[in-house]
Amino acid sequence: MMTPVLAHVVSGGIPLPFDGARENPLADFSDTPLWLSLVKALMIFVYLLVSVLIMIWFERRVIGRMQQRLGPNRNGPFGLLQSLADGVKSMLKEDVRPKSADVVVFTLAPVLFAVMAFFAFTIIPLGGDVSMFGHRTPLQLTDLPVAVLLVLAAAGVAAYGVILAGWASGSTYPLLGGLRSSAQIISYEIGMGLSLVAVFLDAGSMSTSQIVAAQTGMWFIIPAAFSFVIYVITMTAETNRLPFDLAEGEGEIVGGYFTEYSGMRFAMFFLAEYINMFTVSAIATTLFLGGWQAPFGISAIGDGMFNEGWWGLLWFTLKMWTFMFVFVWLRGTLPRTRYDQLMKFGWKFIIPASLVWIVLVALVRGAGAGFFGDSAFQIANWSFPVPVLFIIGAVLLLLVVAFIWSEKRERDRQSVLEAERANLSDEIDPFAGGFPVPPLPGQRLIESRGTHTPSATSSSSTGDDAPVIVSGKEN
């Protein structure tokens, strides 16, 4: 249950109109012996490993289709075994360690990063109560009153793995990559945490099972639409995916903080990155899309028969893979942002806008019954002015668009001012400096003076001492 201090702070001193912790108790593990918990932990481990193998193949095939090529199509049917072959190659590849590297920390960093990636998945409810080996148990490893905070704490510890990997390599480039990556993770982790506060207010709890139960009448993506958009942006930056892959630069021959890694150590970083993608997608599914509950319409069939047993695992997986497709779509579509733009967007817009959104949600929820009266919808036995929050979220989204548009206008204005300040002429010779130079805003290209290089034979045959013109320069 949400602590009294936190409930007082986030509601502005006003009691929450709906206490989800009282209505929806924590998941019941009373019929779950220790050995069954170990079995479920093994199932989650296998589930994630298989998902990563499929995701790597899926990403390469989808991007291949976007780029009008085949992608993996040799090992196994449709190339399905290509990811497995790549994993075996990583295990058998020579493990090179720089001479100046710190041996212990160099090995500990990828282990810490990978363990935190798996650890965050322990509080995600993959389904409802199921029957396993004669016991009735939730399809979830564990649950806590502050389960979501546990995930954020694990993400914070994972940042240590990144910066330790850069420092322990004993090289300049990994160190700079580790600093840049840790700054990016910390910056957008703040925005991610703030985007979840509105969900805590809506559910009245930080327990993942209680949050899923509170979405029986309506998924939180509707009243907390602005939080959802902010979370999707921050989860992309948290996982270092395009257009926020500043830490790695996958389009270049660099690797960021794991430049000096190879073999199985590199494979652990690679594995952890994809598991982090599944983790943030699972959190988005749990907090905004109803978790393992069936989509509306399907859940009403047969008195909710598709919301029982192992069906929840199917709906959860489909929702999670929707976010995974968005990751692939963004990678194959958007270019990388500049680092200053990334940090400016995180600190100057996402964090302030999230704080404003939290205050508005707390005020609307606290005063909903008094100010809105009959206009508030009755959803899952609690009064909630959904239209008001939806309108507020739409206004904040428009502010996002206005912010991006104003930034573009400012960049264009600065380019024009720089061109005027330099007193540039309208026409330039692109080969004037010996190398082709593209025109700046306001300039026009003229034909190069040196489009042909006379040979030494022709020059000597004329007996002239005329200079040879190469690319517009006299030599």
C-alpha positions in Angstrom: 0.0 0.0 0.0 1.2 3.5 -0.7 2.9 5.0 2.4 1.0 7.8 4.2 3.8 10.3 3.6 3.9 9.6 -0.2 0.1 9.7 -0.4 0.1 13.0 1.3 2.8 14.5 -0.9 1.5 13.3 -4.3 -2.1 14.3 -3.5 -1.2 17.8 -2.2 -2.4 16.9 1.3 -5.8 15.7 0.0 -6.7 12.0 0.6 -6.8 9.9 -2.6 -10.3 9.4 -3.9 -9.5 5.8 -4.7 -7.3 3.5 -2.6 -6.5 0.7 -4.9 -4.4 -1.0 -2.2 -7.5 -1.7 -0.2 -9.7 -2.7 -3.1 -7.0 -4.9 -4.7 -4.7 -6.8 -2.3 -1.2 -8.0 -3.2 -0.8 -11.2 -5.2 -1.4 -14.2 -3.0 1.7 -16.5 -2.8 0.4 -18.5 0.2 0.2 -21.7 -1.9 3.6 -21.2 -3.6 6.4 -23.3 -2.0 10.1 -22.3 -2.4 10.8 -24.9 -5.1 7.9 -23.6 -7.2 9.3 -20.1 -7.0 12.6 -21.5 -8.3 10.7 -23.2 -11.1 9.0 -19.9 -12.0 12.4 -18.1 -11.9 13.8 -20.6 -14.4 10.7 -20.1 -16.6 11.2 -16.4 -16.6 14.9 -16.8 -17.5 14.1 -19.1 -20.4 11.2 -16.9 -21.5 13.6 -13.9 -21.7 16.4 -15.8 -23.5 14.0 -17.2 -26.1 12.4 -13.8 -26.5 15.9 -12.2 -27.1 16.8 -14.8 -29.7 13.5 -14.2 -31.6 13.8 -10.4 -31.2 17.3 -10.3 -32.8 16.0 -12.3 -35.8 12.8 -10.3 -35.9 14.7 -7.0 -35.9 17.0 -8.0 -38.7 14.2 -9.3 -40.8 11.9 -6.3 -40.4 14.7 -3.8 -41.0 15.7 -5.9 -44.0 12.2 -5.6 -45.4 12.3 -1.8 -44.8 15.5 -1.6 -46.7 14.3 -4.0 -49.5 16.6 -6.9 -48.7 16.1 -10.3 -47.2 17.9 -10.3 -43.9 18.8 -13.7 -42.2 17.5 -16.5 -44.4 20.1 -19.3 -44.3 20.3 -21.0 -40.9 17.1 -22.8 -40.2 13.7 -22.1 -41.7 13.4 -18.3 -42.6 16.8 -17.9 -40.9 15.3 -18.5 -37.4 18.5 -20.2 -36.2 20.8 -17.3 -37.1 20.5 -15.7 -33.7 21.5 -19.0 -32.0 24.5 -19.4 -34.4 25.6 -15.8 -33.5 25.3 -16.7 -29.8 27.4 -19.8 -30.2 30.0 -17.8 -32.1 30.2 -15.2 -29.2 30.9 -18.0 -26.7 33.6 -19.6 -28.9 35.3 -16.3 -29.9 38.6 -15.3 -28.4 38.1 -13.2 -25.3 40.6 -10.3 -25.5 41.3 -8.1 -22.5 43.4 -4.9 -22.7 46.7 -5.0 -20.9 45.9 -1.9 -18.9 42.4 -3.1 -17.9 41.4 -3.8 -14.3 40.8 -7.5 -14.4 38.1 -7.8 -11.6 36.1 -4.7 -12.6 36.4 -5.4 -16.3 34.7 -8.8 -15.7 32.2 -7.6 -13.0 30.7 -4.8 -15.1 28.9 -6.9 -17.8 27.8 -9.3 -15.1 26.3 -6.5 -13.0 24.6 -5.0 -16.1 23.1 -8.4 -17.1 22.0 -9.4 -13.6 20.1 -6.1 -13.1 18.4 -6.6 -16.4 17.0 -10.0 -15.3 16.3 -8.8 -11.8 13.9 -6.1 -12.9 11.6 -8.7 -14.5 10.9 -10.5 -11.2 8.0 -8.2 -10.2 6.2 -8.2 -13.6 2.9 -10.1 -13.5 2.9 -12.2 -16.7 -0.6 -13.5 -16.0 -3.2 -14.2 -13.3 -3.5 -17.2 -11.0 -2.6 -20.4 -12.7 -2.3 -24.1 -11.7 1.2 -25.4 -11.6 2.1 -28.9 -10.3 -1.0 -29.0 -8.1 -0.5 -25.5 -6.6 -2.5 -22.3 -7.3 0.0 -19.5 -7.8 0.2 -16.1 -9.6 2.2 -16.1 -12.8 4.6 -13.7 -11.1 7.8 -14.3 -9.2 7.2 -11.8 -6.4 5.2 -8.7 -5.5 5.9 -5.8 -3.2 3.9 -2.7 -2.1 6.7 -0.6 -3.9 7.5 -3.0 -6.7 7.8 -0.3 -9.4 10.4 1.5 -7.3 12.3 -1.7 -7.2 12.6 -1.7 -11.0 13.8 1.9 -11.0 16.4 1.1 -8.3 17.6 -1.8 -10.5 17.9 0.5 -13.5 20.0 2.9 -11.3 22.3 0.1 -10.3 22.7 -1.0 -13.9 24.2 2.5 -14.6 27.1 1.5 -12.4 27.8 -1.4 -14.8 28.0 1.0 -17.7 30.4 3.5 -16.1 32.5 0.7 -14.6 32.9 -0.9 -18.0 34.2 2.3 -19.5 36.6 3.0 -16.6 37.9 -0.6 -16.2 38.9 -0.8 -19.9 41.9 1.4 -19.3 41.2 3.3 -22.6 40.1 6.9 -23.3 37.3 6.2 -25.7 35.4 3.7 -23.5 35.8 6.0 -20.5 34.2 8.9 -22.5 31.5 6.5 -23.8 30.7 5.4 -20.2 30.4 9.0 -19.0 28.2 9.9 -21.9 26.0 6.8 -21.5 25.6 7.1 -17.7 24.7 10.8 -18.1 22.0 9.9 -20.6 20.6 7.0 -18.4 20.5 9.1 -15.3 18.9 12.1 -17.1 16.1 10.1 -18.7 15.6 7.9 -15.7 14.4 11.0 -13.8 11.8 11.7 -16.5 10.8 8.0 -16.5 10.2 8.0 -12.7 8.2 11.2 -12.9 6.0 9.8 -15.7 4.9 6.9 -13.5 3.7 9.1 -10.6 0.4 9.7 -12.4 -0.2 6.0 -12.6 0.5 5.6 -8.9 -2.1 8.3 -8.2 -4.6 6.5 -10.5 -4.1 3.1 -8.9 -3.4 4.2 -5.4 -0.5 1.8 -5.2 3.0 1.0 -6.5 2.4 -2.7 -6.6 2.3 -4.1 -10.1 -0.4 -6.6 -9.3 -2.6 -3.9 -7.8 -2.0 -1.6 -10.7 -3.1 -4.3 -13.2 -6.2 -5.0 -11.1 -7.1 -1.3 -11.0 -7.3 -1.2 -14.8 -10.2 -3.6 -15.0 -12.6 -0.9 -16.1 -10.2 1.3 -18.1 -6.5 1.1 -19.1 -4.4 3.9 -17.7 -3.3 4.9 -21.2 -6.5 6.9 -21.5 -6.4 9.1 -18.4 -2.6 9.2 -18.3 -2.0 9.6 -22.0 0.7 12.3 -21.4 2.5 10.1 -19.0 2.4 7.3 -21.6 4.0 9.5 -24.3 6.7 10.7 -21.9 7.4 7.1 -20.8 7.8 5.8 -24.3 10.3 8.6 -25.1 12.3 7.9 -21.9 12.3 4.2 -22.3 13.8 4.6 -25.7 16.6 6.8 -24.3 17.1 4.4 -21.3 17.8 1.5 -23.6 20.2 3.4 -25.9 18.1 2.8 -29.0 17.8 5.0 -32.0 17.3 7.9 -32.2 19.0 8.0 -28.8 22.0 5.6 -29.4 24.5 8.3 -28.5 26.3 5.9 -26.2 27.2 3.4 -28.9 26.8 5.0 -32.3 25.8 1.7 -34.0 26.0 3.4 -37.4 29.7 4.0 -36.9 32.7 1.8 -36.1 32.6 2.5 -32.4 31.1 0.8 -29.4 31.0 3.3 -26.6 31.6 2.0 -23.1 32.1 -1.6 -24.4 34.6 -0.8 -27.2 37.3 -3.0 -25.6 35.0 -6.0 -24.9 34.8 -9.1 -27.0 33.7 -12.7 -26.8 31.3 -13.7 -24.0 31.7 -10.4 -22.1 30.5 -8.5 -25.1 27.6 -10.9 -25.5 26.5 -10.2 -22.0 26.2 -6.5 -22.7 24.3 -7.3 -25.9 22.0 -9.7 -24.1 21.4 -7.2 -21.3 20.5 -4.4 -23.8 17.8 -6.5 -25.4 16.5 -7.7 -22.0 16.2 -4.1 -20.9 14.1 -3.5 -24.0 11.7 -6.3 -22.9 11.8 -5.0 -19.3 10.7 -1.4 -20.2 8.1 -2.8 -22.6 6.8 -5.0 -19.9 6.5 -2.1 -17.5 4.7 -0.1 -20.1 2.3 -3.0 -20.7 1.7 -3.4 -17.0 1.2 0.2 -16.1 -0.6 1.6 -19.1 -2.1 -1.3 -21.2 -3.8 -3.3 -18.5 -1.0 -5.9 -18.0 -2.1 -9.4 -18.7 -5.8 -8.6 -19.1 -7.4 -9.3 -22.4 -8.2 -6.4 -24.7 -11.7 -4.9 -24.4 -14.2 -6.9 -26.3 -12.3 -10.1 -26.0 -12.5 -9.9 -22.2 -16.3 -9.9 -22.3 -16.5 -13.1 -24.3 -17.7 -16.1 -22.3 -17.9 -14.3 -19.0 -14.3 -13.4 -19.0 -13.0 -16.9 -19.8 -10.1 -15.3 -21.8 -8.9 -13.5 -18.7 -8.3 -16.6 -16.7 -5.5 -19.1 -16.5 -2.7 -19.1 -19.0 -4.5 -16.8 -21.4 -3.0 -13.8 -19.6 0.5 -14.8 -20.7 -0.7 -14.6 -24.4 -2.2 -11.1 -24.0 0.8 -9.8 -22.1 3.3 -11.2 -24.7 1.3 -9.6 -27.6 1.2 -6.2 -25.9 4.9 -6.4 -25.0 5.8 -7.3 -28.6 3.9 -4.3 -29.9 6.4 -2.1 -28.1 9.3 -4.2 -29.5 8.0 -3.6 -33.0 8.0 0.2 -32.2 11.7 -0.1 -31.2 12.5 -1.7 -34.5 10.4 0.7 -36.4 12.2 3.7 -34.8 15.6 2.2 -35.6 14.8 1.7 -39.2 13.2 5.1 -39.6 14.7 7.9 -37.5 18.3 9.4 -37.6 20.3 9.9 -34.5 19.9 13.1 -32.5 22.8 15.3 -31.4 23.9 14.9 -27.8 23.2 18.5 -26.8 19.7 18.1 -28.2 19.1 14.9 -26.3 20.1 16.4 -23.0 18.3 19.7 -23.6 15.1 17.9 -24.4 15.4 15.7 -21.3 16.3 18.4 -18.7 14.5 21.5 -20.2 11.2 19.9 -21.3 10.5 16.3 -20.2 11.3 16.9 -16.5 9.5 20.2 -16.1 6.5 19.1 -18.1 6.3 15.9 -16.0 6.3 17.9 -12.8 3.5 20.2 -14.1 1.5 17.1 -15.2 1.9 15.5 -11.7 0.6 18.6 -10.0 -2.4 18.9 -12.4 -3.3 15.2 -11.9 -3.1 15.5 -8.1 -5.3 18.6 -8.1 -7.9 17.1 -10.5 -8.0 13.8 -8.6 -8.1 15.5 -5.2 -10.9 17.9 -6.2 -12.7 15.7 -8.7 -15.6 14.8 -6.5 -16.2 18.3 -5.3 -15.7 20.3 -8.5 -16.8 17.9 -11.2 -19.7 16.2 -9.4 -21.9 14.2 -11.9 -19.5 14.9 -14.8 -17.0 12.5 -13.4 -17.2 9.0 -14.8 -17.7 6.0 -12.4 -14.9 3.6 -13.4 -14.3 0.5 -11.3 -16.1 1.9 -8.3 -14.2 5.2 -8.2 -15.0 8.7 -9.4 -12.6 10.0 -11.9 -12.9 13.0 -14.3 -11.4 11.3 -17.3 -12.3 14.0 -19.8 -10.5 16.7 -17.8 -7.2 14.8 -17.6 -7.5 13.8 -21.2 -7.8 17.4 -22.3 -4.9 18.4 -20.0 -2.8 15.6 -21.5 -3.7 16.8 -25.0 -2.6 20.3 -24.2 0.7 19.2 -22.8 1.3 17.1 -26.0 0.6 20.2 -28.1 3.3 21.9 -25.9 5.7 19.1 -26.9 5.0 19.8 -30.6 5.4 23.5 -30.1 8.7 23.0 -28.2 10.1 20.9 -31.1 8.9 23.4 -33.7 10.3 26.4 -31.8 13.7 24.6 -31.5 13.7 24.0 -35.3 12.9 27.7 -35.9 15.7 28.8 -33.6 18.2 26.5 -35.4 17.2 27.9 -38.8 17.4 31.5 -37.5 20.9 30.9 -36.0 22.0 29.4 -39.4 20.9 32.5 -41.2 22.5 34.8 -38.7 25.8 33.0 -38.9 25.7 33.3 -42.7 25.0 37.0 -42.5 27.7 37.5 -39.8 30.3 35.9 -42.1 29.2 38.2 -44.9 29.1 35.2 -47.3 28.6 35.8 -51.0 25.6 34.3 -52.9 27.8 32.2 -55.1 30.7 30.0 -54.1 33.1 27.7 -55.8 32.7 24.3 -54.1 36.3 23.3 -55.1 37.9 26.5 -54.0 39.7 24.9 -51.1 40.7 21.7 -52.9 37.9 19.6 -51.6 34.2 19.7 -52.4 32.3 21.8 -49.8 28.5 21.9 -49.6 26.8 25.3 -49.7 25.6 27.0 -46.5 22.1 28.5 -46.3 21.7 31.4 -48.7 24.5 30.3 -51.0 24.5 29.1 -54.6 27.0 26.8 -56.4 28.9 28.0 -59.5 30.7 25.8 -61.9 34.1 24.8 -60.7 37.1 26.3 -62.5 39.0 23.0 -62.4 37.0 20.2 -63.8 39.8 18.8 -65.9 43.4 18.1 -64.9 45.8 18.5 -67.8 48.4 15.7 -68.0 52.1 16.3 -67.6 52.7 15.1 -71.2 50.4 17.8 -72.7 52.0 20.5 -70.6 55.5 19.6 -71.5 54.7 19.2 -75.2 53.7 22.8 -75.4 56.8 24.0 -73.8 54.8 26.4 -71.6 55.5 27.0 -68.0 51.8 27.4 -67.3 50.7 26.1 -64.0 48.6 22.9 -63.7 45.2 23.5 -62.4 44.0 20.8 -60.0 40.5 21.2 -58.4 40.6 24.9 -58.9 44.0 25.5 -57.3 47.3 26.4 -59.0 50.1 24.0 -58.3 
